[in-house]
Amino acid sequence: MNNRQQLKKKIDNQVKRIKKAEHDDRPNLPSIGTLGLVMVLPVIAGVYLGHWLDDMVEGYSTHWTLSLLFAGLVIGIFNVYFLIKD
């Protein structure tokens, strides 16, 4: 085989892989990572904000922390739903 034929064969193989990947329905790793991030970030933000608000109140309180943890969880679930929906 000469160089031109080898190059054509490599390009054909890459085109086949790209077409196969376009029709493959499995989620790829970056999209799974994005889903995790979209789910976890609102939860973490809610916990930190709730903890900060609870520190402002005298005595031991977890009212804001638990409330904003739940709110972050709900927001994270909606984020994942809307990201997957498209």
C-alpha positions as a Markdown table, in Angstrom:
| # | Residue | x | y | z |
|---|---|---|---|---|
| 1 | Met | 0.0 | 0.0 | 0.0 |
| 2 | Asn | 1.2 | 3.4 | -0.7 |
| 3 | Asn | 0.7 | 6.4 | 1.5 |
| 4 | Arg | -2.3 | 7.7 | -0.3 |
| 5 | Gln | -4.2 | 4.4 | 0.2 |
| 6 | Gln | -3.2 | 4.2 | 3.9 |
| 7 | Leu | -4.5 | 7.7 | 4.4 |
| 8 | Lys | -7.7 | 6.9 | 2.7 |
| 9 | Lys | -8.2 | 3.8 | 4.8 |
| 10 | Lys | -7.6 | 5.7 | 8.0 |
| 11 | Ile | -10.0 | 8.5 | 7.0 |
| 12 | Asp | -12.7 | 5.9 | 6.1 |
| 13 | Asn | -12.3 | 4.2 | 9.5 |
| 14 | Gln | -12.6 | 7.5 | 11.3 |
| 15 | Val | -15.7 | 8.4 | 9.3 |
| 16 | Lys | -17.3 | 5.0 | 10.2 |
| 17 | Arg | -16.5 | 5.6 | 13.9 |
| 18 | Ile | -18.0 | 9.1 | 13.8 |
| 19 | Lys | -21.2 | 7.9 | 12.1 |
| 20 | Lys | -21.5 | 5.0 | 14.6 |
| 21 | Ala | -21.0 | 7.5 | 17.5 |
| 22 | Glu | -23.8 | 9.7 | 16.1 |
| 23 | His | -26.3 | 6.8 | 16.2 |
| 24 | Asp | -25.1 | 5.5 | 19.6 |
| 25 | Asp | -27.6 | 6.3 | 22.3 |
| 26 | Arg | -25.4 | 5.7 | 25.3 |
| 27 | Pro | -24.5 | 8.8 | 27.3 |
| 28 | Asn | -20.9 | 9.8 | 27.1 |
| 29 | Leu | -18.7 | 10.6 | 30.1 |
| 30 | Pro | -18.8 | 14.4 | 29.9 |
| 31 | Ser | -22.6 | 14.4 | 29.9 |
| 32 | Ile | -22.7 | 12.2 | 32.9 |
| 33 | Gly | -20.3 | 14.5 | 34.7 |
| 34 | Thr | -22.4 | 17.5 | 33.7 |
| 35 | Leu | -25.5 | 15.8 | 35.1 |
| 36 | Gly | -23.8 | 15.2 | 38.4 |
| 37 | Leu | -22.6 | 18.7 | 38.6 |
| 38 | Val | -26.0 | 20.2 | 37.8 |
| 39 | Met | -27.5 | 18.0 | 40.5 |
| 40 | Val | -24.9 | 18.5 | 43.3 |
| 41 | Leu | -24.1 | 22.2 | 43.0 |
| 42 | Pro | -27.5 | 23.5 | 44.1 |
| 43 | Val | -27.5 | 21.1 | 47.1 |
| 44 | Ile | -24.1 | 22.3 | 48.2 |
| 45 | Ala | -25.0 | 25.9 | 47.7 |
| 46 | Gly | -28.2 | 25.4 | 49.8 |
| 47 | Val | -26.3 | 23.7 | 52.6 |
| 48 | Tyr | -23.7 | 26.4 | 52.8 |
| 49 | Leu | -26.2 | 29.2 | 52.7 |
| 50 | Gly | -28.4 | 27.5 | 55.2 |
| 51 | His | -25.5 | 26.9 | 57.6 |
| 52 | Trp | -24.4 | 30.6 | 57.3 |
| 53 | Leu | -28.0 | 31.7 | 58.1 |
| 54 | Asp | -28.2 | 29.3 | 61.0 |
| 55 | Asp | -25.0 | 30.7 | 62.4 |
| 56 | Met | -26.6 | 34.2 | 62.5 |
| 57 | Val | -29.3 | 32.9 | 64.8 |
| 58 | Glu | -28.5 | 32.5 | 68.6 |
| 59 | Gly | -28.5 | 29.0 | 69.9 |
| 60 | Tyr | -28.3 | 25.7 | 68.0 |
| 61 | Ser | -30.5 | 25.7 | 64.9 |
| 62 | Thr | -30.6 | 23.6 | 61.7 |
| 63 | His | -33.8 | 25.1 | 60.3 |
| 64 | Trp | -32.3 | 27.0 | 57.4 |
| 65 | Thr | -29.7 | 24.3 | 56.6 |
| 66 | Leu | -32.3 | 21.6 | 56.3 |
| 67 | Ser | -34.8 | 23.8 | 54.4 |
| 68 | Leu | -32.2 | 25.0 | 51.9 |
| 69 | Leu | -30.8 | 21.4 | 51.6 |
| 70 | Phe | -34.3 | 20.3 | 50.5 |
| 71 | Ala | -34.7 | 23.3 | 48.2 |
| 72 | Gly | -31.3 | 22.6 | 46.6 |
| 73 | Leu | -32.3 | 19.0 | 46.1 |
| 74 | Val | -35.5 | 20.0 | 44.3 |
| 75 | Ile | -33.7 | 22.5 | 42.1 |
| 76 | Gly | -31.1 | 19.9 | 41.3 |
| 77 | Ile | -33.7 | 17.4 | 40.3 |
| 78 | Phe | -35.4 | 20.0 | 38.0 |
| 79 | Asn | -32.0 | 20.9 | 36.5 |
| 80 | Val | -31.3 | 17.3 | 35.6 |
| 81 | Tyr | -34.8 | 16.8 | 34.2 |
| 82 | Phe | -34.6 | 19.8 | 32.0 |
| 83 | Leu | -31.1 | 18.9 | 30.8 |
| 84 | Ile | -32.1 | 15.3 | 29.9 |
| 85 | Lys | -35.4 | 16.4 | 28.4 |
| 86 | Asp | -33.7 | 18.0 | 25.3 |
